[in-house]
Amino acid sequence: MRYFFVLGNNVALSLAELKAVLALRSPRLLAKDFLVAETDQIIDATRLIAKLGGTIKIGEIEKEGVLFDKEKIRESVLELIEVARQEASPGKFNFGLSDYGSQSFDKKDLGLKIKKYFNEHQVSSRFVISQEKTLSSVVVTQNKLLTRGIEIILAADGRQALIGRTLSVQPFKELSARDYGRPARDSLSGMLPPKLALVMINLAQIQSADSVILDPFCGSGTVLSEAALCGYKNLFASDISPQAVSDTRANVNWVKERYRLENLKLKLFVKKAEHLSQFIKTNYVEAIITEPYLGPQRGRLEFAKVIFELEKMYSAALHEFWQVLRPEGRVVMVWPLFYGERAIRPNYQGFKIIKMIPSLLGGQEFLGEAAQRTTLVYGRPGQKVYREIVVLQKE
């Protein structure tokens, strides 16, 4: 099967997550945010996208090798739309067009011709349009294009076109509710976004729902909340702050009740990460997923001093991670990257850094410098402290 994936703003992070979750063959970027790939798996797109943090849309490539001829494209799109119309809920049929890649399609002309075709066949329809080249997840959802219609994807592939059908879009309402609706929020200290937490969980490549997952700098409990929603049952958390541990308990319990999760085991400790081996058994944890204290977020920074202190703290924590982690277990950890340049490098003896970007990726030019990095960078231009996501595996 050949699928397409519309990627989030951080393309490298999105690609790394997909590589960790799916066995993709011949992955290729046709645009900065548009990946096509083959897989032997039949994807349940709705379930999959709910567990991904970095993918905006998932769909199936229905037709390939269509020449850039308006009539050929119209015929191919109409064939696809007719199949969708038979499957759609009763009532008015809505359709929309999105255009990815360097070569633009005349979507307005195509849409009006399809609308005329429906009128001639006495089919009630609505052409959903947008000011942008592509329809957003919000537009697709609000116009019921996945239940009472279809979103057609057009993508340039050299001198030919790919035509696909969107199967699912990111559940933006649920993500927003989990971010802003949870009972305990600490915006002063900063909170890991649920989308990024999901990506980090997937990068850990946890093998079993019963595996023990640990967040030793739990903060508001975002990692554990998202892990619970992904189906993981054994969650451990610790933090030096009693308030953070209390917030984690409140937020995980909120998720448990909201989504009716069963058989969830949560163990919380008010402890330093540097003391993990004193209260967790050796080789007991499958994965450690965490964002520690990243240093001062405000005011003028004394970089040398801040970096020295963080490296000392992280090195001590990583020594403890090695003690409690199972052989070949993974640590997915955020390290600060000041102004996108000044990195810290703690002692991670006993671990190796895993490069998560697919090595045989077509269209690597769309990634720029990110294609050469072994770690992943998350942040906005001008931000004081970026997040560097590091994937470590116990040797």
PyMOL commands that set and color helices and strands:
alter all, ss='L'
color gray80, all
select helices_A, chain A and resi 11-21+45-50+70-87+107-120+137-142+172-180+194-203+222-229+242-258+273-278+303-324+364-366+368-372
alter helices_A, ss='H'
color red, helices_A
select strands_A, chain A and resi 2-7+25-31+34-38+55-67+93-100+125-128+149-157+160-169+212-215+234-239+265-270+285-290+325-338+342-343+351-353+376-378+385-394
alter strands_A, ss='S'
color yellow, strands_A
deselect
rebuild
show_as cartoon
